[in-house]
């Protein structure tokens, strides 16, 4: 192996690129070999790889929007959980000098 201190900066950068490419290639080859070995072992036991590893985890659950805490007395369809930005009907209610507690369900 060459003494790295004798290489120019360009040569070192080129060598680094080649090393990075080789590392990625070897990792991929190792993954493929490992997968093939796992498939062979599972098949020898009469199982599939999915049986051995179990089902994949499901994605994150979507957070619920919460339970409505406030209702518009003029339109019962309009509700608000009390989280996030106040809807316009709540702002209008408060601007008229009324209490938000009057809207509580």
TABEL-V915749 format. One record per helix or strand of 2 or more residues. SS is the DSSP state (h for helix, s for strand). FROM is the first residue (numbers start at 1). TO is the last residue. If there is no record, write none. Layout:
BEGIN
((SS;FROM;TO) (SS;FROM;TO))
END
This chain:
BEGIN
((h;4;6) (h;9;44) (h;49;53) (s;70;72) (s;75;80) (h;88;95) (h;100;103))
END
